[in-house]
Amino acid sequence: MSQCHMLQYLARSTYPCWGHLAEAVRSAPERLQFTRGLQEVWSVHGRSVLTAFDLSPFPVVCDLGGSSGALAKECTALYPECTVTVFDIPEVVQMVKEHFSFPEEGRIHFHEGDFFKDRLPEANLFILARILHDWSDEKCSHLLQRVYHSCTPGGGILVVESLLDEDRRGPLTTLLYSLNMLVQTEGQERTASEYCSLISSAGFVDFQFKKTGHTYDAILARK
Ligand SMILES: C[S@@+](CC[C@H](N)C(=O)[O-])C[C@H]1O[C@@H](n2cnc3c(N)ncnc32)[C@H](O)[C@@H]1O
Protein backbone atom coordinates (compact mmCIF):
# COMPACT_ATOMS: atom_id res chain seq x y z
CA MET A 1 0.00 0.00 0.00
CA SER A 2 1.23 3.50 -0.80
CA GLN A 3 2.78 5.38 2.16
CA CYS A 4 2.18 8.69 0.38
CA HIS A 5 -0.16 10.31 2.93
CA MET A 6 2.01 9.56 5.92
CA LEU A 7 5.08 10.83 4.10
CA GLN A 8 3.24 14.01 3.16
CA TYR A 9 2.12 14.46 6.76
CA LEU A 10 5.67 13.98 8.03
CA ALA A 11 7.00 16.39 5.42
CA ARG A 12 4.39 19.11 5.96
CA SER A 13 3.77 18.87 9.71
CA THR A 14 6.39 16.90 11.62
CA TYR A 15 9.45 17.96 9.66
CA PRO A 16 8.87 21.76 10.02
CA CYS A 17 8.45 21.29 13.80
CA TRP A 18 11.76 19.49 13.99
CA GLY A 19 13.30 22.33 12.03
CA HIS A 20 12.81 24.55 15.10
CA LEU A 21 14.49 22.21 17.56
CA ALA A 22 17.86 23.92 17.22
CA GLU A 23 16.28 27.16 18.43
CA ALA A 24 14.71 25.30 21.33
CA VAL A 25 18.09 23.86 22.31
CA ARG A 26 19.58 27.35 22.25
CA SER A 27 17.31 28.48 25.11
CA ALA A 28 19.00 28.00 28.48
CA PRO A 29 16.46 25.59 30.06
CA GLU A 30 16.35 23.44 26.93
CA ARG A 31 20.13 23.40 26.71
CA LEU A 32 20.33 22.25 30.32
CA GLN A 33 17.79 19.51 29.73
CA PHE A 34 19.58 18.39 26.54
CA THR A 35 22.92 18.30 28.37
CA ARG A 36 21.43 16.30 31.26
CA GLY A 37 19.95 13.90 28.71
CA LEU A 38 23.31 13.55 26.94
CA GLN A 39 25.20 12.72 30.12
CA GLU A 40 22.90 9.91 31.24
CA VAL A 41 23.96 7.50 28.54
CA TRP A 42 27.58 7.40 29.70
CA SER A 43 26.70 5.98 33.11
CA VAL A 44 25.42 2.94 31.15
CA HIS A 45 27.68 2.80 28.08
CA GLY A 46 30.77 4.81 29.11
CA ARG A 47 32.74 1.79 30.29
CA SER A 48 32.17 -0.25 27.11
CA VAL A 49 33.42 2.51 24.79
CA LEU A 50 36.36 3.48 27.02
CA THR A 51 37.57 -0.10 27.49
CA ALA A 52 37.12 -1.18 23.86
CA PHE A 53 40.81 -0.24 23.55
CA ASP A 54 43.52 0.17 26.18
CA LEU A 55 43.73 3.94 26.64
CA SER A 56 46.35 3.83 29.40
CA PRO A 57 49.16 4.95 27.01
CA PHE A 58 47.35 8.32 26.70
CA PRO A 59 47.55 10.25 30.00
CA VAL A 60 46.64 13.67 28.57
CA VAL A 61 43.16 13.53 27.12
CA CYS A 62 40.97 16.16 25.45
CA ASP A 63 37.26 15.39 25.16
CA LEU A 64 36.17 17.62 22.27
CA GLY A 65 32.57 18.72 22.60
CA GLY A 66 32.66 16.93 25.95
CA SER A 67 29.54 18.69 27.22
CA SER A 68 28.87 17.94 30.92
CA GLY A 69 32.09 15.98 31.37
CA ALA A 70 30.17 12.72 31.95
CA LEU A 71 32.47 10.67 29.71
CA ALA A 72 35.50 12.46 31.20
CA LYS A 73 34.38 11.29 34.66
CA GLU A 74 34.19 7.68 33.44
CA CYS A 75 37.61 8.09 31.83
CA THR A 76 39.29 9.34 35.02
CA ALA A 77 37.63 6.54 37.00
CA LEU A 78 38.89 3.85 34.59
CA TYR A 79 42.36 5.31 33.97
CA PRO A 80 43.83 6.64 37.23
CA GLU A 81 46.78 8.32 35.48
CA CYS A 82 44.78 10.43 33.06
CA THR A 83 43.67 14.04 33.15
CA VAL A 84 40.92 15.25 30.82
CA THR A 85 40.30 18.65 29.31
CA VAL A 86 36.65 18.99 28.34
CA PHE A 87 36.46 21.40 25.40
CA ASP A 88 33.07 22.91 24.55
CA ILE A 89 31.43 26.17 23.56
CA PRO A 90 31.37 28.90 26.26
CA GLU A 91 27.60 28.68 26.83
CA VAL A 92 27.84 24.96 27.62
CA VAL A 93 30.95 25.22 29.79
CA GLN A 94 29.42 28.02 31.89
CA MET A 95 26.17 26.13 32.30
CA VAL A 96 28.00 22.94 33.30
CA LYS A 97 30.09 24.78 35.90
CA GLU A 98 26.89 26.18 37.37
CA HIS A 99 24.75 23.02 37.39
CA PHE A 100 27.02 19.95 37.52
CA SER A 101 29.38 18.77 40.25
CA PHE A 102 32.89 17.42 39.84
CA PRO A 103 34.29 15.28 42.67
CA GLU A 104 37.31 14.42 40.47
CA GLU A 105 38.35 18.08 40.66
CA GLY A 106 41.93 18.49 39.60
CA ARG A 107 41.81 15.78 36.93
CA ILE A 108 39.02 17.29 34.84
CA HIS A 109 39.36 20.79 33.42
CA PHE A 110 37.04 22.79 31.21
CA HIS A 111 38.14 24.82 28.21
CA GLU A 112 35.83 27.19 26.36
CA GLY A 113 36.14 27.50 22.61
CA ASP A 114 34.94 26.75 19.12
CA PHE A 115 36.60 23.56 17.88
CA PHE A 116 36.35 24.74 14.27
CA LYS A 117 38.20 28.01 14.91
CA ASP A 118 40.01 28.26 18.23
CA ARG A 119 43.32 26.70 19.16
CA LEU A 120 42.83 23.18 20.51
CA PRO A 121 44.77 22.06 23.59
CA GLU A 122 47.65 19.68 22.89
CA ALA A 123 46.76 16.14 23.98
CA ASN A 124 47.87 12.50 23.67
CA LEU A 125 44.30 11.42 23.00
CA PHE A 126 41.35 13.29 21.54
CA ILE A 127 37.93 11.83 22.29
CA LEU A 128 35.16 12.77 19.85
CA ALA A 129 31.99 11.20 21.21
CA ARG A 130 28.84 11.84 19.20
CA ILE A 131 30.55 14.76 17.47
CA LEU A 132 31.24 13.69 13.88
CA HIS A 133 27.67 12.47 13.35
CA ASP A 134 26.51 16.10 13.73
CA TRP A 135 28.50 17.35 10.75
CA SER A 136 28.93 17.05 6.98
CA ASP A 137 31.94 15.19 5.56
CA GLU A 138 33.60 18.54 4.76
CA LYS A 139 33.27 19.86 8.31
CA CYS A 140 34.37 16.50 9.77
CA SER A 141 37.51 16.61 7.61
CA HIS A 142 38.26 20.17 8.70
CA LEU A 143 37.84 19.23 12.38
CA LEU A 144 39.88 16.03 12.05
CA GLN A 145 42.76 17.93 10.44
CA ARG A 146 42.74 20.39 13.35
CA VAL A 147 42.75 17.47 15.80
CA TYR A 148 45.65 15.84 13.93
CA HIS A 149 47.74 19.01 14.27
CA SER A 150 47.12 19.25 18.05
CA CYS A 151 47.67 15.55 18.73
CA THR A 152 51.14 14.63 20.01
CA PRO A 153 53.15 12.22 17.80
CA GLY A 154 52.22 8.64 18.75
CA GLY A 155 48.96 9.94 20.21
CA GLY A 156 45.52 8.95 19.09
CA ILE A 157 41.92 9.76 18.39
CA LEU A 158 38.99 7.85 19.91
CA VAL A 159 35.79 8.33 17.95
CA VAL A 160 32.63 7.13 19.69
CA GLU A 161 29.62 6.73 17.45
CA SER A 162 26.89 4.26 16.62
CA LEU A 163 28.23 2.43 13.55
CA LEU A 164 26.06 1.55 10.57
CA ASP A 165 26.56 -1.86 8.98
CA GLU A 166 28.59 -1.73 5.77
CA ASP A 167 25.49 -2.45 3.65
CA ARG A 168 23.71 0.43 5.46
CA ARG A 169 20.69 -1.79 6.20
CA GLY A 170 21.12 -1.79 9.99
CA PRO A 171 21.28 -1.81 12.94
CA LEU A 172 17.76 -0.43 13.15
CA THR A 173 18.57 1.89 16.07
CA THR A 174 21.48 3.41 14.16
CA LEU A 175 19.33 3.88 11.06
CA LEU A 176 16.80 5.76 13.19
CA TYR A 177 19.60 7.86 14.72
CA SER A 178 20.75 8.67 11.20
CA LEU A 179 17.28 9.85 10.24
CA ASN A 180 17.30 11.97 13.37
CA MET A 181 20.64 13.48 12.38
CA LEU A 182 19.25 14.32 8.98
CA VAL A 183 16.37 16.20 10.59
CA GLN A 184 18.22 17.93 13.41
CA THR A 185 21.75 18.46 12.15
CA GLU A 186 23.82 18.56 8.99
CA GLY A 187 25.26 15.12 9.75
CA GLN A 188 24.44 11.42 9.58
CA GLU A 189 25.48 8.11 11.08
CA ARG A 190 28.25 6.40 9.09
CA THR A 191 29.80 3.00 8.47
CA ALA A 192 33.24 2.03 9.80
CA SER A 193 34.63 2.37 6.23
CA GLU A 194 33.28 5.89 5.96
CA TYR A 195 34.89 6.87 9.27
CA CYS A 196 38.10 5.17 8.17
CA SER A 197 38.17 7.27 5.03
CA LEU A 198 37.54 10.55 6.91
CA ILE A 199 40.00 9.81 9.72
CA SER A 200 42.75 8.47 7.42
CA SER A 201 42.44 11.48 5.10
CA ALA A 202 43.31 13.72 8.05
CA GLY A 203 46.61 11.82 8.45
CA PHE A 204 45.81 9.28 11.17
CA VAL A 205 46.99 5.67 10.74
CA ASP A 206 46.36 2.25 12.35
CA PHE A 207 42.58 2.60 12.10
CA GLN A 208 40.77 0.03 14.27
CA PHE A 209 37.15 -0.24 15.32
CA LYS A 210 35.25 -2.33 17.83
CA LYS A 211 31.53 -2.96 17.90
CA THR A 212 30.73 -3.03 21.59
CA GLY A 213 27.40 -4.84 21.23
CA HIS A 214 25.74 -1.81 22.85
CA THR A 215 24.44 1.40 21.32
CA TYR A 216 27.80 3.10 20.84
CA ASP A 217 30.92 1.72 19.21
CA ALA A 218 34.56 2.77 19.39
CA ILE A 219 37.15 3.69 16.78
CA LEU A 220 40.83 4.25 17.54
CA ALA A 221 43.46 5.62 15.17
CA ARG A 222 47.02 6.83 15.80
CA LYS A 223 49.11 9.78 14.72
C1 LIG B 1 25.85 15.73 20.49
S1 LIG B 1 26.69 16.59 21.74
C2 LIG B 1 27.81 15.33 22.34
C3 LIG B 1 28.28 15.61 23.73
C4 LIG B 1 29.21 14.57 24.35
N1 LIG B 1 30.43 14.39 23.57
C5 LIG B 1 28.48 13.26 24.55
O1 LIG B 1 28.73 12.31 23.80
O2 LIG B 1 27.63 13.22 25.44
C6 LIG B 1 27.75 17.70 20.84
C7 LIG B 1 28.58 18.61 21.72
O3 LIG B 1 29.46 19.37 20.87
C8 LIG B 1 29.47 20.71 21.33
N2 LIG B 1 29.83 21.57 20.20
C9 LIG B 1 29.08 21.80 19.09
N3 LIG B 1 29.72 22.66 18.27
C10 LIG B 1 30.89 22.98 18.89
C11 LIG B 1 31.98 23.82 18.53
N4 LIG B 1 31.99 24.50 17.39
N5 LIG B 1 33.02 23.91 19.40
C12 LIG B 1 33.01 23.22 20.57
N6 LIG B 1 32.01 22.40 20.96
C13 LIG B 1 30.96 22.28 20.12
C14 LIG B 1 28.06 20.93 21.82
O4 LIG B 1 27.96 22.06 22.67
C15 LIG B 1 27.76 19.61 22.52
O5 LIG B 1 28.19 19.63 23.86
The ligand as a Gaussian input file, in Angstrom:
#p B3LYP/6-31G(d) Opt

LIG

0 1
 C       25.848000      15.726000      20.494000
 S       26.693000      16.591000      21.745000
 C       27.812000      15.327000      22.342000
 C       28.279000      15.612000      23.726000
 C       29.213000      14.569000      24.347000
 N       30.434000      14.386000      23.567000
 C       28.479000      13.264000      24.545000
 O       28.727000      12.310000      23.804000
 O       27.628000      13.216000      25.443000
 C       27.748000      17.695000      20.842000
 C       28.583000      18.607000      21.724000
 O       29.462000      19.373000      20.873000
 C       29.472000      20.708000      21.325000
 N       29.826000      21.572000      20.199000
 C       29.081000      21.805000      19.088000
 N       29.723000      22.660000      18.268000
 C       30.893000      22.981000      18.889000
 C       31.982000      23.818000      18.534000
 N       31.988000      24.496000      17.395000
 N       33.025000      23.907000      19.397000
 C       33.014000      23.222000      20.575000
 N       32.011000      22.397000      20.959000
 C       30.960000      22.282000      20.123000
 C       28.055000      20.931000      21.820000
 O       27.965000      22.057000      22.673000
 C       27.759000      19.612000      22.517000
 O       28.186000      19.630000      23.861000

